Amino acid sequence: MKYKVSVIIPAYNASKTIEKCIKSLLAQTLKDIEVIVIDDCSTDNTVDVVKNFKDSIVLIKNKTNLGPSASRNRGLKEAHGEYIGFVDADDYVDKEMYQTMVNCMSDEIDLVCSSRYNVITGELKPIINQNKTDNPKEFSKTSSYVWDKLFKKALIDQYQLTFPEEYSYAEDFYFLMKYKYYANKMVILDNPLIYYLYDSEASITNSYKENLFHIIAVLEDIISFFKEEGKFKEYESELLEISAGFYVRRIKEFRRYTDTKLQKRFVKTFLKYFKRNFRHYKKVVNRFQTKRVKVYRSHYWTMCLFIWKQKLGR
């Protein structure tokens, strides 16, 4: 059976949130929608919650814990929709999200991106994308996530796009970058159509562990892809801007965590990545999203002082 949209939800120990997520999808004004939940060997009662919707959704259970990438890849193999959406099990969506996005699709438009709400301790903070470009090759003009976007299944199949299963952090960014590279045009919506639980325990972006280093590995893989395509020089400034964004945003999150050794190692590894790949990275890193130049960002020892200061502040 063909659907207009297939929505893929990877789920692991999401019993507290997945009911609201699924209900928001089943309440869509677009009725021609397929909801696919991939349970990744949850140890709580996620499966029991999902089974309450068994007549309205597709439930796939992994035999072993595979991670979000492999779960999404499995969902892509099972999807029957003309378009593909991804939603995390701890988020939920506006009832008009997919109808609004489908209405923007056309033969030329391959990607639709919405704005979002960050849900922080129950409060809604709208994050509005003000960029008006329709060129997906302006890679830094959208978020690095897949859950606020709509994709064409035909383009995914044509270029055999998958999520890298060796990574569990920034893996969606890898998929998105390659999709954008092959896409023709995109639409960026002002409408915040998805509710992202910023402070959710299950949120991948709310974790700060060893898999944080996957960000750097993913960026290295993206650079290798562009070099293989002979396009690195053409998009070098965009790739540097994106890399600076990942680095600076993680620095801003340092105050939320206590592992200073990991923070220092992360800084050292990221700065080595910059030196390997970009000759003039310091200016971009120091000025990223700030009115006042922050020269300490591009030097290891000054970053150590920054980390020490953050520790004292806690």
C-alpha positions in Angstrom: 0.0 0.0 0.0 1.3 3.4 -1.0 1.1 6.4 1.4 1.8 10.1 0.9 4.1 10.3 3.9 5.9 7.7 6.0 7.1 8.9 9.4 9.9 6.9 11.0 10.3 6.9 14.8 13.3 5.1 16.4 12.5 4.3 20.0 14.6 3.2 22.9 13.2 3.3 26.5 10.7 6.0 25.4 7.7 4.9 27.4 7.2 8.3 29.1 7.0 10.2 25.8 6.1 8.0 22.8 2.4 8.0 23.4 2.2 11.8 23.0 4.5 11.5 19.9 2.3 8.9 18.2 -1.0 10.6 19.0 0.3 13.8 17.4 1.1 11.9 14.2 -2.3 10.1 14.1 -4.0 13.5 14.6 -2.5 14.9 11.4 -4.8 16.7 9.0 -3.0 14.7 6.4 -4.7 11.3 6.7 -2.6 9.5 4.1 0.2 8.9 6.5 2.2 5.8 7.6 3.7 5.8 11.1 6.6 3.3 11.6 8.0 2.7 15.1 11.3 0.8 15.4 11.8 -0.4 18.9 15.5 -0.8 19.6 15.3 -3.4 22.4 13.8 -1.2 25.0 14.0 -2.4 28.6 11.0 -0.4 29.8 7.4 -0.8 28.6 7.8 1.2 25.4 6.5 -1.8 23.4 3.4 -2.1 25.5 2.6 1.6 25.0 3.1 1.3 21.3 1.0 -1.8 21.0 -2.0 0.3 22.1 -1.8 1.8 18.6 -1.3 -1.5 16.8 -4.1 -1.0 14.4 -2.9 2.4 13.4 0.9 2.1 13.2 3.6 -0.3 12.1 5.7 -1.7 14.9 9.1 -3.2 14.1 11.2 -4.7 16.8 15.0 -5.0 16.5 16.4 -8.3 17.7 19.5 -6.6 19.1 20.1 -3.0 20.2 21.3 -1.4 16.9 21.2 2.4 17.7 19.3 5.2 16.0 21.0 5.0 12.6 20.3 1.3 12.0 16.8 1.8 13.3 16.1 4.6 10.8 17.7 2.6 8.0 15.4 -0.3 8.8 12.5 2.1 8.8 13.5 3.4 5.3 13.5 -0.2 4.0 9.9 -0.7 5.2 8.5 2.7 4.3 5.9 3.0 1.5 5.4 6.7 1.5 6.2 9.1 -1.4 7.8 11.4 1.2 9.7 10.5 4.4 9.6 12.2 7.8 11.6 11.4 10.9 10.5 12.1 14.4 12.3 11.3 17.7 10.2 9.4 20.2 10.4 12.2 22.8 9.1 14.9 20.5 5.7 15.7 19.0 4.3 17.6 16.1 1.7 20.2 15.1 -1.4 18.6 13.6 -0.9 20.4 10.3 2.8 19.7 10.0 2.9 17.1 7.2 0.0 18.6 5.2 1.8 21.9 5.3 5.1 20.4 4.2 3.5 18.2 1.5 1.8 21.3 0.0 5.3 22.8 -0.5 6.7 19.8 -2.4 6.8 19.8 -6.2 8.9 18.3 -9.0 11.6 20.9 -8.3 11.3 21.0 -4.5 13.1 18.1 -2.9 13.3 19.2 0.7 11.0 21.1 3.1 12.3 22.5 6.4 10.1 23.8 9.2 10.9 25.9 12.2 10.4 24.4 15.7 9.6 25.0 19.3 12.2 24.1 22.0 10.2 22.8 25.0 12.3 23.7 28.0 10.8 22.7 31.4 7.3 23.0 29.9 7.9 26.4 28.3 7.8 26.9 24.6 10.6 28.8 22.9 10.1 29.3 19.2 13.2 28.8 17.0 12.4 30.5 13.7 14.5 30.0 10.7 14.7 33.4 9.0 16.7 32.2 6.0 14.9 32.5 2.7 17.3 30.7 0.4 15.9 27.9 -1.8 19.4 26.5 -2.5 20.1 23.3 -0.4 23.8 23.7 -1.2 23.8 26.6 1.2 24.3 23.9 3.8 24.5 26.0 6.9 21.1 27.7 6.4 19.0 25.0 8.0 19.2 23.1 11.2 21.5 19.9 11.3 18.5 17.7 12.2 16.3 15.5 10.1 13.2 15.6 12.4 12.1 19.1 11.2 12.2 18.2 7.5 10.4 16.3 4.8 12.3 14.2 2.2 11.6 12.5 -1.1 11.8 8.8 -0.9 12.7 8.6 -4.6 15.8 10.7 -4.1 16.8 8.7 -1.1 16.5 5.5 -3.1 18.1 6.9 -6.2 21.4 7.7 -4.3 21.0 4.9 -1.8 21.3 7.3 1.1 21.5 5.8 4.6 22.4 6.8 8.1 26.0 5.8 9.2 25.5 3.0 11.7 28.9 3.3 13.3 27.8 6.7 14.9 25.1 7.5 17.4 25.6 11.3 17.5 25.3 13.7 14.5 24.5 10.7 12.3 21.4 12.5 11.1 23.6 15.4 10.0 25.6 13.0 7.8 22.4 11.8 6.1 21.1 15.4 5.7 24.3 16.8 4.1 24.4 14.1 1.5 20.7 14.5 0.8 21.2 18.3 0.4 24.1 17.7 -2.0 21.8 15.8 -4.4 18.7 17.9 -3.8 17.5 20.5 -6.4 15.6 23.1 -4.4 14.2 23.5 -0.9 11.6 25.5 1.0 12.2 26.9 4.5 9.1 27.6 6.5 8.7 30.2 9.2 6.1 28.0 10.9 7.3 26.2 14.0 5.7 22.8 13.4 7.5 20.4 15.7 8.0 20.4 19.5 11.5 19.4 20.5 11.9 18.4 24.1 15.2 20.2 24.8 15.5 18.9 28.4 14.3 15.4 27.8 16.3 12.6 29.4 16.0 10.6 26.2 17.2 13.4 23.9 20.4 12.5 22.1 21.5 16.2 22.1 21.1 16.3 25.9 23.7 13.6 26.4 27.4 14.4 26.9 29.4 11.2 26.7 32.1 9.5 24.6 29.8 9.6 21.6 30.2 13.3 21.6 33.4 12.7 19.6 31.2 11.2 16.8 30.6 14.8 15.8 34.2 15.1 14.7 34.2 11.8 13.0 31.1 12.6 11.1 32.5 16.0 10.0 35.7 14.2 8.8 33.5 11.8 6.7 31.6 14.6 5.2 34.8 16.4 4.2 36.0 13.1 2.7 32.8 12.9 0.7 33.2 16.4 -0.7 36.8 15.7 -1.6 35.9 12.5 -3.4 33.3 14.5 -5.4 35.9 17.2 -6.2 33.8 19.8 -4.4 35.6 20.6 -1.2 37.1 23.9 -2.3 33.8 25.0 -3.7 32.0 24.4 -0.4 34.9 24.9 2.0 33.5 28.1 3.6 30.1 26.4 4.2 31.8 23.4 5.7 33.9 25.6 8.0 30.8 27.5 9.1 29.0 24.3 10.0 32.0 22.9 11.8 32.4 26.1 13.8 28.7 25.8 14.7 29.1 22.3 16.1 32.2 23.3 18.1 30.8 26.5 19.6 27.5 25.1 20.5 29.1 22.2 22.4 31.3 24.8 24.2 28.2 26.7 25.3 26.9 23.4 26.8 30.0 22.9 29.0 28.4 24.6 31.9 25.8 21.8 32.1 28.3 19.0 32.6 31.1 18.1 35.1 33.5 15.9 33.2 36.3 18.5 32.6 38.8 15.9 31.3 36.4 14.9 28.5 35.8 18.6 27.8 39.5 19.3 27.4 40.0 16.2 25.2 37.0 17.3 23.0 38.5 20.8 22.6 41.9 19.4 21.7 40.5 16.9 19.2 38.3 19.5 17.6 41.1 22.0 17.2 43.2 19.4 15.6 40.4 18.7 13.2 40.2 22.4 12.3 44.0 22.6 11.7 43.9 19.5 9.4 41.1 20.8 7.2 40.9 24.6 7.3 43.7 27.1 7.0 41.8 30.1 8.2 39.5 28.6 10.8 40.4 30.9 13.8 38.5 33.9 12.5 35.3 32.0 11.9 35.5 30.1 15.2 36.2 33.2 17.2 33.4 35.2 15.6 30.7 32.5 15.3 27.3 34.0 16.4 28.8 36.7 18.7 29.2 40.4 18.5 32.4 40.3 20.5 35.3 38.3 19.1 36.1 35.4 21.5 39.7 34.6 20.7 40.0 32.0 23.5 37.9 29.6 21.5 40.6 28.7 19.0 43.4 28.0 21.5 43.7 25.0 23.6 45.2 26.5 26.7 42.8 29.4 26.9 40.0 27.0 26.5 41.4 25.1 29.5 41.1 28.3 31.5 37.5 28.7 30.2 36.7 25.2 31.3 38.2 25.8 34.7 36.2 29.1 35.1 33.0 27.2 34.2 33.8 24.6 36.8 34.3 27.3 39.5 31.0 28.8 38.4 29.2 25.5 39.0 
